[in-house]
Amino acid sequence: MLLQLKVYLIAFLYFLGVLFVILFPPRNYEQSGTKMRRVRSTGKNIKYTEYIDYHTMLGIVDHMAADDTEMANIIHLTPRTSGNKSVIALELHSDVHSKKPGILVIGTLNGMTWAGPNAIIELAEKLLYDTNYQTPFFNDYDWYLIPLANPDALNFTTSLRHLRSVDATEWSRNITARAHTKPAKWHKNVDTEPAKTCFGVNINRNFAYHWQDDVRKSPDTCSQYYPGPKPFSTPEARAIREYVHKLADIVHLAIHLHASFIPKKELILYPWRYTSRQPSNYRTSQDIGEYAARQARLPDGRLYEVQQGSSDGRVAGSLSDYISGVVGTELVYLVKPYHETFPNYTDTSKLETYVKKSISAILGLVRGWRSSTKQNTLSFFGKDVEF
């Protein structure tokens, strides 16, 4: 008899839980649910099967903003780059009536990450138009996306793809060789300084947080790690600085989508990069990163390596450390899926692989964050169920 009463009681509590979700849904379906949207992107296939350049990206985001004026908004960040391009931010809001936790994703700060714009634009497409992504990823968060943070360098590196590679330092010093060759790697922008042979600044070392704390002597201007003559000397870093400070009280999770150019070495990193000193939220950052790695298992079965950024080599003046240490964002990650150096521009398989791995890792971090805070979960029979 007692066992029957327990069964009836559990069943009744379960019924009350379901009734509560029906009567008090976790989001405003009328204003922000899929009811307002046309489904255009479904399944695992990517929509954009060619590398997206700056002008193509502008066309895509303009179309999104024109088609969904209440949900998509374009911001042209200032100042403009030396090539007179503006860094574009795409803001996605599931409704205009409420403020939700913000997620910031910045891609292609390194101009060799050709597939970075594809990954972030593809993510935006799925958030807006794919019901599998709208719940829980779009309806519960506001998204702030910068698909292409270094447009000049992306244009520069892709324009040289047909040429023969030489050592990057040699290429930088030898003006004569530049007409017929390309640098084996290019991690900078394309800012030129008067009366100097070498050009370009590594933007990811140009932010004013422990700038140059990782070196005893400033790298040569020909180095791919040249941090600039002073912090924020690059227009790209200044444009991003203004934007992230505007979002300081809105964004709770920031992700810098980068790339690893070393096969089988794919990473999810968190601050600090300039020092081996652990951040105060070390354990939380590690746990969320490991959760994301399990969610975003790589195609060959491996997991992303999850570790503090300095474990992969000390880097001072980085974007992720600046967002964490100066802006004060709670959780900051650097995601590095493998990306081939100067990949075959017509080989869509490598493009698709990078895009899928990137989206999976980004959403894995969101899921890990949700799990750590028990956002939108109910407990049934001792098991947390996400809704």
LUMTORVO-912958 format. One record per atom (N, C-alpha, C): residue in one letter; x, y, z. Coordinates in steps of 0.001 Angstrom, whole numbers, padded with zeros to 6 digits, always signed. Layout:
N
aXYZ...
***
This chain:
387
m+000836-001208+000000m+000000+000000+000000m+000875+001265+000000l+001917+001261+000852l+002817+002410+000934l+003534+002636-000391l+003936+001544-001055l+004606+001645-002349l+003683+002264-003396q+002408+001861-003374q+001442+002424-004320q+001264+003925-004093l+001210+004327-002823l+001064+005754-002527l+002261+006550-003045k+003483+005985-002926k+004671+006663-003422k+004614+006816-004937v+004179+005762-005621v+004066+005810-007080v+003066+006876-007491y+001903+006889-006811y+000874+007890-007137y+001390+009307-006877l+002136+009477-005779l+002652+010793-005436l+003663+011277-006474i+004565+010390-006906i+005560+010753-007920i+004873+011102-009236a+003862+010304-009603a+003132+010558-010849a+002420+011911-010780f+001856+012225-009600f+001150+013488-009445f+002120+014667-009544l+003289+014537-008911l+004289+015604-008990l+004788+015780-010421y+004974+014694-011117y+005391+014765-012516y+004341+015495-013353f+003060+015170-013088f+001958+015832-013798f+001955+017323-013514l+002184+017706-012257l+002229+019125-011916l+003370+019837-012628g+004531+019163-012748g+005661+019761-013448g+005366+020019-014907v+004741+019043-015574v+004374+019202-016979v+003342+020312-017133l+002354+020337-016229l+001321+021365-016281l+001915+022749-016094f+002915+022867-015201f+003566+024157-014969f+004272+024650-016231v+004970+023759-016916v+005676+024148-018141v+004698+024595-019214i+003533+023920-019290i+002519+024282-020293i+001908+025644-019973l+001574+025855-018704l+000909+027098-018313l+001873+028278-018240f+003120+028010-017869f+004123+029068-017721f+005368+028691-018537p+005263+028814-019839p+006398+028397-020688p+007635+029222-020384p+008832+028653-020635p+010085+029329-020288p+010416+030510-021154r+009712+030705-022230r+009960+031864-023093r+008637+032314-023709n+008582+033530-024195n+007385+034074-024794n+007242+033557-026222y+006504+032494-026390y+006378+031847-027693y+005777+032782-028731e+004792+033573-028309e+004113+034444-029263e+005072+035461-029862q+006027+035936-029054q+006917+036992-029517q+008236+036468-030052s+008720+035358-029509s+010082+034957-029866s+010195+033531-030351g+009119+032808-030437g+009204+031427-030861g+009258+031281-032359t+009302+030034-032813t+009432+029755-034231t+008179+030151-035006k+007109+030454-034311k+005866+030826-034964k+006047+032027-035885m+006981+032940-035531m+007185+034148-036320m+008159+033950-037478r+008832+032781-037527r+009928+032628-038467r+009645+031592-039529r+010190+031850-040673r+010130+030870-041746r+011338+029962-041654v+011107+028667-041724v+012204+027713-041632v+012900+027658-042988r+014198+027965-043002r+014957+027968-044256r+016184+027081-044185s+016631+026784-042982s+017880+026042-042838s+017646+024892-041886t+017710+023673-042388t+017504+022510-041548t+018553+021465-041851g+018702+020543-040927g+019644+019461-041147g+021078+019849-040859k+021995+018926-041146k+023398+019115-040809k+024207+019721-041945n+023631+019828-043135n+024382+020379-044264n+024552+021883-044112i+025700+022388-044530i+025916+023828-044458i+025314+024491-045692k+024891+025722-045527k+024242+026443-046630k+025268+027112-047537y+026327+027663-046940y+027313+028424-047718y+028522+027529-047983t+028620+027034-049186t+029606+026004-049530t+030855+026565-050193e+030983+027895-050255e+032199+028519-050758e+032718+029485-049689y+034017+029727-049702y+034589+030643-048722y+033973+032038-048882i+033540+032601-047771i+032863+033894-047780i+033896+035007-047642d+033922+035915-048606d+034809+037072-048491d+034038+038249-047890y+034704+039381-047782y+034107+040529-047092y+032821+041005-047778h+032855+041160-049084h+031690+041703-049791h+030529+040700-049808t+030845+039418-049897t+029792+038405-049809t+029147+038430-048433m+029985+038570-047392m+029461+038649-046035m+028522+039840-045875l+028912+040994-046429l+028050+042171-046343l+026689+041898-046971g+026695+041250-048130g+025433+040937-048804g+024555+040019-047975i+025171+039025-047332i+024400+038063-046541i+023785+038735-045315v+024584+039498-044561v+024046+040117-043344v+023039+041211-043677d+023246+041918-044782d+022259+042914-045210d+020926+042242-045495h+020975+041077-046132h+019751+040336-046442h+019066+039867-045158m+019855+039375-044203m+019276+038936-042928m+018576+040092-042221a+019239+041245-042188a+018673+042396-041483a+017426+042925-042178a+017425+042895-043510a+016261+043374-044258a+015081+042426-044111d+015389+041136-044007d+014340+040117-043956d+013731+039990-042566d+014536+040232-041530d+014084+040088-040152d+014502+041326-039362t+013807+042410-039610t+014212+043706-039049t+014188+043731-037534e+013295+042953-036902e+013213+042960-035445e+014200+042005-034796m+014731+041082-035576m+015590+040049-034993m+017053+040216-035346a+017360+040845-036459a+018747+040989-036900a+019076+042462-037102n+020225+042863-036586n+020644+044251-036691n+022128+044292-037033i+022516+045180-037946i+023907+045294-038374i+024520+046556-037778i+025730+046423-037231i+026481+047556-036707i+027799+047648-037478h+028088+048812-038045h+029373+049060-038693h+030290+049705-037653l+031276+048950-037202l+032152+049442-036151l+033160+050448-036713t+033575+051354-035870t+034578+052343-036253t+035730+052292-035255p+036935+052671-035711p+037281+053222-037025p+037352+052139-038097r+037403+052585-039347r+037539+051674-040466r+038991+051209-040582t+039183+050119-041258t+040523+049560-041412t+041342+050400-042394s+042626+050077-042501s+043479+050806-043446s+043031+050586-044883g+042327+049486-045139g+041763+049230-046459g+040365+049806-046622n+039963+050680-045696n+038672+051372-045729n+037482+050415-045644k+037639+049378-044849k+036535+048448-044585k+036110+048607-043132s+034835+048418-042881s+034359+048471-041495s+034219+047048-040968v+034598+046867-039719v+034353+045587-039059v+032857+045519-038757i+032224+044428-039171i+030767+044300-039076i+030376+043451-037872a+029401+043945-037099a+028798+043172-036015a+027345+042877-036390l+026951+041630-036235l+025576+041207-036491l+024942+040838-035157e+023887+041563-034779e+023223+041322-033506e+021903+040609-033740l+021677+039527-033009l+020465+038720-033155l+019695+038724-031842h+018417+039119-031910h+017558+039167-030723h+016268+038426-031057s+015911+037451-030227s+014698+036677-030504s+013435+037488-030265d+013506+038516-029453d+012402+039461-029336d+012951+040784-028824v+012200+041838-029028v+012670+043178-028666v+012092+043643-027334h+011375+042777-026666h+010668+043180-025446h+011424+042811-024173s+012470+042028-024287s+013184+041618-023080s+014674+041505-023366k+015478+041791-022355k+016909+041629-022450k+017293+040261-021893k+018120+039569-022629k+018530+038226-022235k+020039+038172-022100p+020568+037140-021467p+022026+037023-021379p+022650+037062-022775g+023731+037797-022911g+024363+037970-024215g+025523+037016-024432i+025677+036575-025672i+026793+035735-026084i+027508+036453-027223l+028800+036659-027070l+029622+037342-028067l+030526+036325-028754v+030548+036352-030092v+031440+035477-030855v+032193+036341-031865i+033522+036279-031819i+034367+037064-032721i+035225+036110-033534g+035211+036254-034850g+035954+035347-035716g+036918+036062-036644t+037887+035317-037147t+038856+035753-038152t+039585+037033-037738l+040095+037035-036522l+041045+038068-036123l+042379+037784-036816n+042593+036519-037136n+043743+036081-037913n+043280+035866-039352g+043889+036581-040294g+043426+036556-041679g+043614+035249-042398m+044307+034279-041793m+044470+032977-042418m+043325+032029-042083t+042442+032449-041204t+041288+031614-040853t+040178+031886-041861w+040367+031388-043070w+039446+031700-044160w+038018+031230-043881a+037879+030137-043170a+036549+029568-042943a+035837+030187-041743g+036502+031109-041042g+035883+031733-039877g+034588+032460-040183p+034555+033314-041229p+033290+033984-041553p+032175+033002-041887n+032510+031920-042581n+031502+030904-042906n+030892+030322-041637a+031751+030001-040652a+031255+029371-039430a+030276+030270-038689i+030604+031549-038575i+029749+032456-037799i+028491+032828-038579i+028617+033028-039880i+027421+033299-040686i+026504+032084-040705e+027084+030898-040803e+026284+029665-040778e+025579+029516-039439l+026261+029864-038349l+025640+029831-037031l+024463+030802-036975a+024640+032011-037483a+023549+032995-037503a+022363+032481-038304e+022651+031863-039439e+021596+031296-040283e+020789+030252-039527k+021464+029401-038800k+020765+028344-038074k+019983+028906-036886l+020555+029879-036200l+019842+030475-035078l+018541+031138-035539l+018584+031783-036681l+017407+032490-037184l+016374+031564-037810y+016838+030543-038540y+015923+029837-039432y+015813+028334-039219d+016519+027764-038277d+016465+026325-038060d+015846+026048-036697t+014712+025380-036671t+014000+025131-035414t+014820+024296-034445n+015755+023506-034951n+016594+022700-034066n+017548+023560-033242y+017801+024781-033686y+018733+025673-033001y+018014+026795-032261q+016797+027122-032692q+016078+028220-032057q+015800+027913-030590t+015477+026668-030298t+015312+026225-028919t+016370+025161-028660p+017261+025378-027715p+017261+026445-026715p+018205+027599-027025f+018937+027577-028138f+020064+028491-028290f+019684+029921-028648f+018626+030128-029408f+018287+031484-029827f+017264+032129-028918n+016248+031393-028528n+015158+031985-027759n+015575+032463-026371d+016657+031934-025851d+017056+032263-024475d+018211+033242-024374y+018804+033643-025522y+019992+034499-025488y+019923+035565-026567d+020640+036655-026344d+020934+037627-027398d+022348+037341-027887w+022511+037334-029216w+023790+036974-029822w+024423+038198-030487y+025720+038350-030271y+026484+039452-030850y+027663+038829-031615l+027597+038905-032926l+028515+038156-033787l+029380+039098-034628i+030677+038878-034625i+031594+039575-035528i+032218+038505-036412p+031681+038297-037605p+032165+037190-038449p+033577+037393-038973l+033976+038654-039194l+035247+038918-039876l+035911+040142-039238a+036787+039896-038269a+037399+040995-037515a+038631+041580-038200n+039171+040887-039206n+040377+041346-039896n+040173+041229-041414p+039246+042034-041960p+038862+041862-043373p+039998+042108-044357d+040874+043054-044072d+041970+043339-044996d+042895+042139-045150a+043221+041483-044034a+044143+040347-044081a+043509+039145-044763l+042209+038955-044577l+041541+037856-045281l+041635+038069-046788n+041355+039283-047236n+041459+039597-048661n+042902+039439-049144f+043854+039856-048320f+045274+039791-048667f+045732+038342-048843t+045439+037490-047866t+045922+036110-047927t+045239+035307-049040t+043947+035511-049233t+043265+034753-050292t+043717+035204-051684s+044093+036470-051810s+044541+036960-053123s+045903+036386-053515l+046670+035895-052537l+048003+035351-052810l+048012+033827-052932r+046856+033198-052840r+046808+031744-052681r+047454+030957-053820h+047545+031519-055012h+048090+030781-056158h+049620+030846-056227l+050234+031660-055397l+051680+031872-055494l+052464+030862-054654r+053750+030788-054915r+054644+029886-054195r+054962+030457-052811s+055022+029579-051812s+055280+030022-050435s+056771+030147-050157v+057137+031181-049407v+058492+031335-048888v+058378+031703-047415d+059502+031637-046699d+059514+032001-045297d+058919+033400-045105a+058070+033552-044090a+057338+034808-043898a+058264+035986-043626t+059318+035776-042837t+060243+036867-042541t+061020+037271-043784e+061460+036268-044552e+062167+036557-045804e+061268+037330-046757w+060022+036907-046848w+059067+037580-047739w+058876+039034-047304s+058772+039247-045988s+058553+040592-045473s+059716+041527-045784r+060932+041008-045736r+062120+041847-045949r+062443+042058-047426n+062076+041087-048255n+062481+041096-049659n+061348+041629-050534i+061388+042898-050840i+060325+043523-051632i+060258+042925-053032t+061417+042583-053597t+061464+042035-054953t+060726+040703-055035a+060869+039875-054002a+060261+038538-054023a+058740+038579-053911r+058203+039673-053451r+056766+039726-053166r+055884+039597-054408a+056411+039972-055539a+055594+039955-056757a+055257+038540-057201h+056072+037558-056798h+055900+036209-057329h+055755+035146-056248t+055745+035539-054994t+055649+034574-053903t+054652+035063-052853k+054397+034211-051870k+053542+034572-050744k+054232+034145-049454p+053928+034782-048332p+054494+034346-047049p+053875+033012-046647a+054665+032134-046083a+054154+030820-045683a+053065+030938-044620k+053066+032034-043883k+052004+032295-042909k+051860+033805-042767w+050674+034234-042380w+050431+035655-042183w+049421+035823-041054h+049923+036238-039881h+049075+036354-038697h+048779+037805-038337k+049024+038724-039252k+048888+040155-038955k+047767+040786-039800n+047577+042094-039599n+046743+042835-040533n+047661+043354-041644v+047226+044337-042407v+048074+044824-043501v+048345+046320-043362d+048356+046813-042115d+048720+048211-041884d+050147+048471-042370t+050340+049556-043064t+051677+049928-043523t+052169+051133-042734e+053437+051114-042395e+054045+052241-041690e+055019+052937-042630p+054982+054253-042712p+055865+054989-043628p+057339+054654-043403a+058073+054544-044480a+059530+054346-044464a+059955+053014-043866k+059023+052053-043764k+059383+050739-043246k+059079+049671-044288t+060047+048757-044467t+059879+047681-045445t+058799+046716-045009c+058882+046258-043764c+057910+045291-043252c+056635+046010-042807f+055538+045304-042859f+054268+045932-042503f+053396+044932-041745g+052336+045449-041161g+051360+044604-040478g+051624+044459-038989v+050527+044334-038224v+050557+044152-036775v+049689+042949-036427n+050165+042140-035502n+049366+041017-035011n+048310+041576-034058i+047078+041619-034511i+046001+042248-033741i+045803+041540-032403n+046000+040236-032379n+045773+039479-031149n+046896+039659-030130r+047811+040575-030393r+048807+040992-029416r+048783+042516-029229n+047702+043150-029695n+047636+044604-029745n+046657+045197-028727f+046099+044350-027843f+045138+044829-026847f+045862+045225-025556a+045327+046231-024895a+046006+046845-023748a+045725+046106-022449y+046147+044857-022392y+046095+044122-021138y+047376+043304-021029h+048268+043738-020148h+049592+043133-020010h+050299+043062-021362w+050177+044131-022109w+050784+044210-023438w+052293+043978-023351q+052779+043024-024117q+054193+042641-024204q+054763+042051-022917d+053910+041617-022000d+054410+040996-020777d+055041+039628-021017d+054871+039086-022223d+055407+037759-022517d+056795+037814-023158v+057336+039011-023378v+058630+039127-024059v+059526+040118-023321r+060830+039929-023454r+061779+040871-022866r+062120+041990-023842k+061987+041665-025112k+062334+042632-026145k+061228+042614-027199s+060837+043781-027661s+059763+043870-028645s+060145+043128-029925p+059257+042264-030441p+059556+041564-031686p+059798+042537-032840d+060613+042126-033766d+060913+042914-034953d+059634+043156-035754t+059581+044270-036471t+058392+044589-037271t+058136+043544-038354c+059165+042778-038723c+058974+041729-039736c+058397+040453-039137s+058381+040355-037815s+057870+039156-037156s+056354+039053-037301q+055877+037826-037407q+054430+037606-037454q+053776+037861-036099y+054589+038076-035071y+054058+038323-033729y+054293+039763-033278y+054592+040627-034222y+054815+042039-033904y+053540+042636-033309p+053603+043184-032066p+052392+043642-031382p+052010+045083-031667g+052774+045745-032552g+052515+047144-032833g+053379+048047-031970p+053465+049325-032317p+054297+050261-031540p+053705+050582-030174k+052402+050372-030010k+051735+050615-028729k+050395+049887-028745p+049781+049678-027591p+048470+049024-027563p+047434+049814-028365f+046560+049094-029015f+045472+049678-029798f+045975+050570-030933s+047148+050237-031465s+047627+050982-032629s+046878+050589-033899t+046188+049439-033882t+045454+048987-035064t+043998+049451-034996p+043427+049836-036125p+042011+050241-036119p+041085+049080-035768e+041473+047852-036124e+040627+046695-035813e+040498+046515-034301a+041630+046619-033583a+041587+046465-032121a+040774+047585-031476r+040906+048803-031996r+040142+049920-031427r+038651+049752-031684a+038293+049278-032862a+036879+049068-033185a+036270+048009-032271i+037002+046915-032060i+036512+045851-031188i+036435+046342-029749r+037431+047128-029321r+037427+047671-027956r+036146+048455-027691e+035795+049369-028590e+034600+050188-028383e+033347+049322-028298y+033301+048294-029116y+032102+047450-029166y+031969+046599-027909v+033044+045948-027486v+032938+045056-026335v+032681+045840-025044h+033168+047071-024967h+032868+047872-023779h+031399+048284-023753k+030820+048495-024912k+029391+048816-024981k+028550+047641-024481l+029069+046427-024666l+028337+045218-024281l+028744+044696-022908a+029522+045478-022161a+030131+044979-020925a+029116+044406-019943d+027959+045036-019809d+026961+044580-018845d+025952+043603-019449i+026132+043286-020723i+025172+042446-021437i+025711+041044-021678v+026968+040971-022091v+027559+039692-022487v+028068+038928-021265h+027675+037667-021163h+028120+036805-020065h+029055+035706-020551l+029044+035444-021846l+029917+034427-022434l+030504+035001-023716a+031840+035049-023808a+032516+035556-025001a+033406+034463-025570i+033365+034311-026888i+034125+033266-027569i+034899+033886-028721h+036201+033706-028704h+037033+034088-029838h+037253+032831-030672l+036654+032789-031844l+036814+031651-032753l+038081+031857-033568h+039079+031049-033298h+040383+031154-033936h+040603+029887-034773a+041825+029457-034907a+042150+028228-035625a+043480+027695-035131s+043601+026391-035156s+044889+025741-034956s+045406+025344-036328f+046638+025686-036609f+047234+025324-037895f+048137+024102-037762i+047983+023382-036642i+048742+022163-036389i+047763+020990-036359p+047903+020010-037249p+046980+018863-037259p+046958+018136-035916k+045801+017658-035546k+045594+016888-034315k+045844+017696-033044k+045927+019003-033163k+046086+019843-031965k+044978+020893-031979e+043851+020522-031416e+042669+021381-031428e+042289+021690-029987l+042055+022952-029722l+042049+023435-028339l+040820+024267-027992i+040424+024170-026738i+039504+025123-026115i+040275+025723-024939l+040555+027016-025023l+041396+027690-024035l+040596+028762-023291y+041032+029064-022096y+040424+030141-021313y+041548+030942-020660p+041266+032164-020188p+042322+032996-019588p+042937+032293-018368w+044202+032649-018071w+044953+033720-018737w+045901+033172-019790r+046197+034007-020816r+047186+033622-021811r+048545+034259-021508y+048558+035363-020779y+049811+036080-020549y+050600+035515-019370t+049965+034704-018542t+050623+034198-017339t+050087+032815-017000s+050891+032072-016235s+050438+030754-015779s+049564+030857-014528r+049433+032055-013982r+048558+032248-012819r+047121+031902-013180q+046474+031115-012354q+045121+030672-012653q+044099+031767-012362p+043067+031876-013191p+042000+032849-012911p+041153+032389-011737s+040407+033311-011168s+039590+032980-009994s+038504+031963-010315n+038038+031950-011566n+036995+030997-011962n+037588+029817-012734y+038808+029450-012385y+039529+028385-013088y+038713+027102-013163r+038198+026629-012031r+037500+025348-012017r+036240+025390-012866t+035478+026475-012776t+034263+026602-013595t+034613+026615-015075s+035633+027398-015443s+036037+027484-016850s+036492+026124-017378q+037252+025394-016574q+037725+024073-016983q+036557+023102-017152d+035638+023110-016194d+034497+022180-016245d+033617+022452-017459i+033323+023729-017722i+032491+024069-018879i+033205+023695-020171g+034526+023957-020234g+035291+023588-021414g+035291+022089-021651e+035437+021297-020597e+035418+019840-020738e+034038+019349-021159y+033006+019968-020632y+031644+019626-021043y+031484+019888-022542a+031954+021057-022988a+031857+021403-024410a+032648+020431-025273a+033821+020029-024800a+034649+019091-025562a+033931+017761-025761r+033220+017314-024739r+032456+016061-024880r+031289+016238-025840q+030652+017400-025785q+029532+017676-026678q+029986+017810-028131a+031199+018340-028314a+031701+018662-029653a+032816+017707-030058r+032621+016427-029775r+033642+015427-030117r+034020+015558-031589l+035308+015512-031872l+035813+015720-033221l+035497+014526-034113p+035488+014722-035443p+035063+013655-036358p+035823+012347-036200d+037095+012398-035806d+037877+011164-035653d+037793+010583-034243g+036893+011122-033428g+036678+010587-032091g+037464+011279-030999r+038423+012131-031354r+039197+012842-030348r+038352+013920-029662l+038855+014394-028534l+038245+015527-027844l+039157+016738-027980y+038567+017918-027981y+039371+019132-027861y+040201+019058-026579e+041422+019547-026629e+042210+019721-025416e+041704+020979-024711v+041371+020867-023454v+040842+021990-022679v+041886+022383-021645q+042313+023620-021682q+043361+024053-020752q+043420+025573-020678q+044154+026062-019692q+044391+027499-019592q+045236+027946-020774g+044982+029137-021275g+045614+029599-022500g+047120+029602-022478s+047721+029943-021343s+049177+030014-021271s+049827+028650-021394s+049064+027580-021213s+049615+026232-021369s+049998+025963-022814d+049399+026696-023734d+049706+026551-025155d+050771+027560-025599g+051370+028247-024649g+052365+029273-024954g+051871+030631-024498r+052740+031386-023842r+052331+032686-023321r+052119+033687-024454v+050999+034373-024401v+050650+035409-025381v+050104+036598-024610a+050759+037745-024705a+050302+038946-024003a+049578+039876-024968g+048666+040662-024418g+047910+041606-025245g+046850+040947-026089s+046360+039772-025663s+045388+039027-026478s+043964+039531-026266l+043133+039262-027240l+041722+039648-027175l+041016+038974-026005s+041221+037677-025821s+040499+036955-024771s+040881+037458-023380d+042163+037730-023152d+042565+038264-021851d+041994+039663-021621y+041931+040465-022672y+041393+041824-022539y+039903+041779-022167i+039141+040925-022837i+037711+040830-022548i+037485+040349-021123s+038324+039427-020673s+038185+038913-019317s+038704+039902-018277g+039913+040427-018490g+040572+041223-017465g+040163+042673-017397v+039763+043259-018534v+039408+044689-018567v+037900+044879-018681v+037298+044208-019647v+035845+044338-019820v+035115+043667-018662g+035674+042560-018156g+035087+041904-016991g+034049+040855-017311t+034073+040308-018522t+033119+039264-018906t+033376+038001-018092e+032306+037370-017633e+032416+036241-016697e+033169+035060-017294l+032765+034638-018475l+033357+033459-019108l+033887+033830-020481v+035149+033523-020737v+035780+033856-022010v+036554+032630-022496y+036364+032296-023777y+037043+031130-024342y+037653+031459-025698l+038720+030750-025996l+039357+030779-027305l+039219+029375-027886v+038552+029262-029027v+038294+027969-029652v+039167+027840-030891k+039907+026728-030987k+040865+026554-032073k+040676+025197-032775p+039689+025088-033676p+039613+023891-034517p+040746+023932-035551y+041095+022770-036080y+042168+022743-037074y+041725+023399-038375h+042626+024209-038938h+042383+024878-040215h+043675+024787-041022e+043596+024236-042184e+044784+024084-043022e+045322+025447-043447t+046644+025566-043537t+047267+026787-044025t+047116+026866-045538f+046570+027960-046038f+046306+028138-047471f+045627+026898-048064p+044430+026563-047597p+043750+025374-048116p+043332+025551-049569n+043037+024453-050207n+042506+024481-051567n+041181+025255-051552y+041147+026342-052295y+039994+027246-052230y+038712+026609-052753t+038852+025571-053542t+037669+024921-054122t+037310+023622-053403d+038074+023254-052375d+037812+022019-051635d+036819+022304-050518t+035553+022064-050793t+034514+022407-049819t+034484+021459-048628s+035108+020300-048747s+035075+019340-047632s+035817+019893-046419k+036975+020524-046646k+037729+021098-045527k+036996+022291-044932l+036364+023076-045781l+035558+024202-045313l+034416+023702-044434e+033709+022701-044909e+032559+022173-044177e+032989+021582-042837t+034122+020903-042819t+034608+020305-041575t+034899+021367-040530y+035589+022437-040928y+035898+023506-039979y+034620+024164-039471v+033680+024443-040357v+032428+025104-039970v+031666+024264-038955k+031533+022972-039241k+030772+022105-038339k+031453+021973-036982k+032782+021843-036989k+033500+021739-035723k+033358+023031-034919s+033423+024171-035594s+033319+025460-034906s+031953+025641-034266i+030896+025394-035021i+029541+025560-034499i+029303+024605-033340s+029765+023372-033494s+029586+022383-032430s+030291+022814-031149a+031503+023366-031275a+032239+023805-030086a+031579+025013-029433i+031137+025971-030242i+030476+027168-029703i+029219+026782-028943l+028386+025944-029556l+027147+025551-028898l+027422+024617-027719g+028512+023860-027797g+028897+023038-026651g+029232+023890-025445l+029903+025020-025676l+030208+025940-024573l+028934+026554-024003v+027981+026864-024879v+026701+027402-024396v+025991+026354-023545r+025988+025112-024013r+025351+024041-023238r+026067+023831-021900g+027394+023905-021937g+028139+023759-020698g+027824+024859-019710w+027691+026057-020212w+027325+027197-019373w+025931+026998-018783r+024975+026580-019622r+023614+026303-019153r+023632+025243-018063s+024394+024195-018312s+024444+023089-017357s+025022+023537-016019s+026050+024408-016073s+026701+024843-014834s+025800+025739-013989t+024866+026417-014640t+023981+027334-013911t+022571+026789-013766k+022353+025572-014298k+021033+024933-014258k+019975+025796-014928q+020363+026496-016002q+019397+027315-016724q+018411+026420-017463n+017137+026720-017354n+016073+026033-018071n+016148+024520-017898t+016216+024064-016664t+016196+022633-016405t+015167+022328-015324l+014578+021159-015418l+013726+020623-014365l+014302+019269-013963s+014139+018901-012724s+014659+017631-012239s+013515+016634-012101f+013617+015537-012862f+012626+014473-012786f+013336+013191-012365f+012913+012618-011225f+013484+011365-010742f+015008+011454-010634g+015497+012618-010158g+016919+012779-009928g+017746+013098-011161k+017094+013298-012306k+017811+013593-013532k+017402+014961-014042d+018411+015799-014383d+018128+017144-014921d+017724+017015-016370v+016571+017615-016708v+016051+017601-018073v+016000+019024-018587e+016653+019289-019707e+016687+020640-020279e+015446+020874-021115f+014892+022110-021038f+013736+022432-021872f+013904+023812-022470
***
